[in-house]
Amino acid sequence: MTGRKWFVSRSWRFLRWGGLAAALPALWACTTRSLEPPMLKPARDVTTTFQETVNRDIDILFLVDNSSSMKLSQNNLLRNFPVFMDVLKGLPMGLPNVHIAVVSSDMGAGTGTGGCAGNGQSGLFQWGGPMANCPATTDGARFLSNVNGNANYTGDISDVFSCVAALGETGCGFEQPLLSVTHALGADNFDKNTGKPQPPGENQGFLRDGAYLAIILITNEDDCSTPNGANSDIFPRQNDGSNLTSTLGPPTGYRCNVVGHLCGSPPAAPPIMSPNGVNDPGDLSTVVPLDNCVSNTDGRLVPTRDFAAVIKALKPDPTNQILVAAIAGLYPDRSRNAPYSVSWKRAVSGDPAGPWPEMVHSCVSTDTSFADPGIRIGEWVKEFGRNGVLQSICDSSFEPAMRRIADEIGRVLGPKCVTGVFGDKDPGTPGTQYDCVVTDHLLDAATGHTNDSTVPACAENGGAHPCWHLDADNTCRVPAGAPAGTQSLKLITDRDGMAPSGLSTTINCSLTVQI
């Protein structure tokens, strides 16, 4: 298992070259008439990047939390996976060339109790829970494949996935989903000579060099990934005598909050002791709300930015080739007005020092499934900017979440649609003179450098190639409920010959309303 030294050295190498994308500014157009107050017209820019070459290959990895209390959420996923597939099948060119794999959150916790012995399932692709008895693939792979209509499974892909993803809830309660997906894809083990990721042997063949990559997490607790995997000192050992007065508190999953989160001002770890004193075992009604909670980056857990950096290193153009999503506990969960809160419960073993701390669930679904605030999960997703999707695991149905994630995959694959109420940079000329700037980015695979060049509008250069124009296209649809005047137009770049491999195009348009 990968150790702490690798995460520190390798992630720093990638972080040196990365930068956070600046938030898109809100622009305000101002016109002034004599003797009248200025009138402010709201406007915004939209910036979207598209791949120019047709590529319909996408590798989709699902991380399914298989710890206790996840059964209802797993059932919700399985019920709504067909919605996900129906959206992909309904894309303009039909179902993309997909690889679909499932991995669990169980990376073990050394000799810990509660199903945590050893290295757990070690990021290996799962083929159903112990009682699933799923049919084998025709090529022996541990993932589903459907490329140009050639499938390695029989029957409907949704039915096969429902068998594969039914992992049960006997996995380790110290969930390490970010470490699991990183190890599953070989992002923690790049070959020094080839620069290629080296996933476990059982996972070989899933990750394709030129394919897009989508990672989808389904988990109801926050990530607890450590630099040393299952061998971290934060995990309790069987019969080690740990209790309320231990450095990290009693031997429960709350330890992941103690080492993984900082709250308040000045920032501090969530409390272990009840504010009523260690010798008060009876007060179980105390709730302590905390605010301004963020992940702790002191190294006891792998920083989420490091995980994002090595995942991005899997692709030469991660901004356009990687999409991540999480159906998890949200923080902050503004829709439910649920703060980050700690309460206390009776000690499992009759600990004489007092009650044990536990998290107050950030949300509870109508089917009684629940989640705790996923601070680290949320921060990891946000590292991917526009290509990061967060949805609540406490929604009564995952249908909207699965549809949203599939729609985002469709956006990444194309078509090249720009949606909004467009600004007109020359109202005196008939028609709309789109206030847009188009830039080509050509990646040199040999050097890793990208060369940028501005593409003129066809209306302004007489149609000489290369040039761009926006046109109506039935593959670009206006969302339901969009403001009056909204258009969804397709960016078309006229070129001499086919677009070269490694070419992407960014369009920045001034909009009066952005969708």
N, C-alpha and C positions, 0 to 999 in steps of 0.2 A: 504494500500500500504506500502511496505517495506520502512523503514526510513534509515537515514544515519548511525545510531548507529549499525544496523545489518551489513551493508557492511564493516564497519571498523573492528568490532570484528571478524566476521565470516571469512572474507577473509584473515585476518592476520593469523588465526589459520591454514588455509590451506597453505598459502604462506610460513609459517615457514618450512614446510616439502618439499616444491617444490624447484626445481633448474632448471635453464635454461640448456638445453642440449648443450654441447660444439659443435661447428662447426666441421665437419669432416675435418681432416688435409689433406693437399696435401703432399704426400710422394714422395721422389725422390730416385730412386735406382741408385747407382753409381758404375761403374766398371772402373778399371784403368789398363792400359797396360804399360809396361816399354817403356820409351822414347816416349810415346804418351800422348796427353792431355786426361783428363778424359772425358768419354762420359756419358751424363746424359740421363736417360730413364725415362720419366714421368710415374708415377704410382699413383693410388688413392685407398683408401679404400672405400668400400660400406658396410654399416651396415643396416640390415633389420630385423625386428622382426615380427614373425608370431604366431598366435594362433594355438595351436596343436589340440585342440578339434574342431570338426566340428560344426559350429554355423552359421546358415544362417538367423538369425533374425536381422533385422535392422529397426530402427525407424528414419524416415526422416522428419525433420521439415523445411518447407520453410517460411522465413520471407519475405513478399512482401510489399514494401513501397507503401502506398496508398495515399500519399500526391499529391498535384497538380503537373503536369508535368510528372507523371509516366505512363500515359496511353500507350504511345508508347513502353516503356520498358516492361510493362506488356504484351503487345501483342507479343513482341519478345520472352518473356518467354513461352507464351502459344503455339506459333508456333513451338518452339523447344523442348518442354517437351517430345513429342514422341521420339525424338532422345535419350534423357536421359533414357526413359523406354526401348527402343530397346536395348541399351547397357546392361542394367540389365537383360533383358530377354535372351540375348545372352551369359550370363556367363555360364561356363561349366556345372553347375547343374541347369541352368534355372533361372527364376525369384526368387530372395530371398523372404523370408517371411517378407513382408513389412508392416509397418504402415506409412502413409503419411498424414501430417497435414499442414495447412496453418494458419499463424498468421500475423497480420498487424503491422506496425510501430507506430500506433496511440495509445499512452498512455495518451493522453490529455495534457493540460497545464493549469489546474485550470479553471479560469473564462476568459481565453484568448479568443481572437477573431479568426476568420478564421477556424471554425470547431474544435476548441481546447477545448471546454468547458468540464468540468468534467474530468474523468479518461479515456476518449476515449474508446477504445475497450478492454483495461485492459488485454491484453495478452490472450484473449479467442480465441480458434480455430474458424476461420471464415468458413462459408459455402456459399461463393459467395457474390458478391456485392449486393446492395439493389435491383437491377433489374435482378439478375442472375436466381432466382427461381430454384435452383439446386434440383434434386431429393434427397429424404432422404436416408440415409443408411438403410440397412435391420435390423441392430441391434441398431439403434438410436444413434450410435457414431457420433462425429463431426470430424472424420478422416477416411481416406480410409484404409482398411485392406485387405490383400491377404496373407493368411497363408496356406501353403500346398495346394494351389489351391482353397481354400475356401475364396471367396470374399464377402465383405459386401456391394457391389454395383452391379449394372447391367450395361452391356455394356463394352466398352473398358475403361481402367483406365485413359488413356490420355484424353479422352473426358470428363470424370467426373472431372478430375483435372482442365481442362480448364474452367469449369464452376465455380469450387470452388475458383480458384485463381484469378478470374477476379474481383478484389476488387474495381476497380474504383480509382478515385483520389480526393475524398472529405475528406480524413483524415487530421489530424493535421500536420501543416508544421514544427512543432518542433519535428522531428522524434526521437524516442527513441527505436531503434531496439534491442539493446543489453539488455535493461531492459525488453522489450517485450518477447524475447525468454527465458530469465532467469525466468520471472514470469510464462510464459506458461508451463515451465517444472517443476516448483516448486523448482528451485534451490535457491530461496531466502527465502524458508520456509521449512527447514528440521525439521521433528518431533524429539523432544528431546529424546523421549523414544525409538523409532524404528530406528532413523537415516535415515528414508526414506524421499524423497522430497514430498512436499504436493502441487501439482498443483491445479488450480481452479477446482471446481467440474465438470464443462463442459469438462475439458481436461483429466479426469480420464480414465485410461486404455490404454492410448497411449504409455507411457514409460514403457517398459518391463525390468525387472531386468537384465536378461542375454543378452539382445540384444545390438548390436552395435548402436551408435547414430550418425546421420549426421545432421548438421545444415547448411542451405544454405540461405544466405542473398541476396536479390535483392533490392538495394537502390541506388539512385543517389545523396544523400547528406550524410554528416557525422553524426555519432551518437551524440545525445544530451541528453543522459540518466543521470538523476539527482538522488541523494540519496533519495530525497523526492518525486520522481515521478512527478505527475502533480502539486504538491503544492510548487514547488521550487520558490524562489524569483527571479530567472533569467527570468522567463516567464512574459511577460507583461500582465497587466489586462485591461479589457475593459474600455476605457475612463480614463486611469490613467494619461494621459497627458505626457507620455514619448516621448522624441524627441531626436534630435541629441546631445543635451547637457546633457542628462541623463547619469547616471553612466555607464550603459551598452549600451548606444546609443539608436537609435530609435527602435520601437517595431517590429522588423523583425527577421527572422531566422539567421541573421548575428550575433546575440547575442551568438549563439552556438559557433561561431568561436572565439569571444572575450573571452569567459570563457573556451573554450575547447582546444585552441591551443596556443603554444608559438613558435615564430620564431626569427631568427637572433641571433646576438651575441653582447651584452648579450641578453638572451631570453626575449622576450616581447610579449604581446598580439597584435594581428593584429590591425592596426589603425582604429579609428572611424572617426576622423577629416581629411578632405582633407589637404594635405600638403600646399595647396594654401591659407589656412585660413578659419575659420568658417564663415566669412562674404562674401564668394565668391560662390554664388549659381550657377554661370554660367559655370564654368569649369567642364565639364562632360567628358573630354577626358583624364584625369589624371589616370594613372595606376601605382600602386606601387608593384613591385615584391618583394617577401620575400623568404628567403632561410632557410635551416636547421630547418624546422618546425616539431614539435613533439606535442604530447598531453600534456595538462596541468594537473598535478596531485594534484592540491591544494585542491581538495575535492568538488568543486562546481559541477563537473560532476564525476560520479563514475569512478575511474581508470579502464582502460581496463584490467589490470592484475587481478583486483579483480573479474571482470566478468568471466575471463578465469578460475580463481581458483574455483569458485563455480560451473561452468559447469563441470570442471574436477572431482569435488567431486561427481558427479552423478554416476560415474562408479568406481569400484575397481581398474581397470587397464586402466586409461584414455589414456595412450600412445598408446594402441592398440585397444581401444574400441570407440574412439571418432574421428570423422573427421568433420572439419568445412570448409566452402567455402563462398566466397562473390563475387558476380558480382556487382561491384561498381565503383565509381570514384577512380582511383589509385593515390597514392602519394608515391614517385615521379612517374610520368607517363613518363618514359624515351622514350617510343616509339613515343610519340607526342611532346616531348621536351617542355612540358607545365609547367612553374613554378607556384608556389602558388602566386596568384596576387589578389590585391584589386583594385576596381574602385569605382566610385561614380555615383549616379543617382539623378534625381530630386526627391525631397521629396514628398511622396505620399500626404501628407496633407498640402503641401505648407509651410513646416517648415522654418521659417525665419532665422534660425541659419545656414543654408547651406545645401548642398546636402548630401544624405544618402549613407553610404558605402554598397558595395555588393561584393560578390566573383566573380571573373572572372572564367568562367567554365573551368575546367581542360581538358575537351574534349567535342566535339560535334559530334554526329553520322550523317551518311548520311540521316537518316530520321528526323533530327533536334532534336532528343532527346539529352540530355546533362547530365553532372555530374559535381559536385564540388569535390575537393580533399578529399578523405575519410581517413584522418590521423588516427583517432581512430579506424575505421573499420579495416584498414590495420594492425595496431598494435595488435588488438585483434586476428586476424587470425594468425599472426606470433607467438603468444603465444603457438600455437599448433604444431609448428615445421613442421616436414615432413607431418603431417596430416592437414595442412592448405593450402588452395588453393585460390589465388586471380586472378580474371579475370576482364577485363574492361567492364563496362556496355555500353560503347560507341561503341563496336564492332557492325558492321552492322547486324550480325547474332549471336545469342547466341549458335548456333550449336556447334562450337568448345568448348565453355565453358561448355556446358551441357555434351558433350561427355567426356571432361577431368574430370569433377566431378564424372560422373558415372564410368569412368575407375578407379578413385581413390577409389571409394566404392568397386569396384571389387577387387582391390589390397588388401584392408583391409579384405575382405571376403575370399580371396585366389584366385588361388592356390599360393603355396609358391615358387615364381619365383625370381631368381637372374640373372640380365642381365648385360653384359659387355664383354670386352675382358679380359679373366682371366689370372692372373699371374701363373707361374709354378715354384714351389719352388724347384723342382728337375729336371732340363732339361735333365739330363743324364739318367733318367728312362723313358721308353716308355709311351706315353700317357701324359695327363696333371695331375700333382700332385697339386690339388687345394690348394692355400695358404689361407686357411679359418680357422676360429675358431668358433665353435658352442657352445652356452651356453644355458642351460635350466633355466627358471625362474618359480618356482612353488609358486603360491600365496596361503598363508594360510588364508582362508576367515575368520577364527575365530579371528586371531590376526592382520590381515592386513599386515603381514610381508611377504617378498619374499625371498626364498632360492635359491641361484644360484649354478649351477654345470656345469662343462665343459663336453661336449660330445665328445668322440674321433672319428676320421674318421674310417670307416669300413675297409678301405684299410690299416690302420696302426695297428689295434688291432685284425686282423683276423676275423672280422665280429661279434665279441661278442657284445651282446645287453647291453645297448643301444649304437648305433653308427649312423653316418650319412654318406650320399653320395649324390652327385649331378648327376642327370640323365636327358637326353633329355625327354621332355614330350610335347605332342601336345597342351596342355593347356597353355604352356609358349611360347610366341611368340616374335620374334625379331622385334623391331620397324622398320618401313619403313625408309630408309635413314641412318640406323646405320652403323658405320664404319666396314670395312672388318675385319673378325675374330670375330665379335660379336656373343655371344651365350646367349640364355635364358634357363637356366636350373632349374629344380625343386629340392628343398631341400627335401630329404626323410630321416626321422629319424626312423630307425628300433628299435622297442621296444618289450618287452615282455608284451603282452596284450594291451589294449586300453590306450591312454594317459589320465592321470587324469584331472579332471576339474580344471581350473585355471592355466594350464601349457601353457607357451609361450616359444618360442625359438628365440634367436638372432643369426644371422650369420654375421660374419665380414670377407670379402674376399678382398685380394689385387688384384686390377685390373690395367691393363695398360691403359684402357679407361673405364670410367664409363658412363652408359647411364641414 
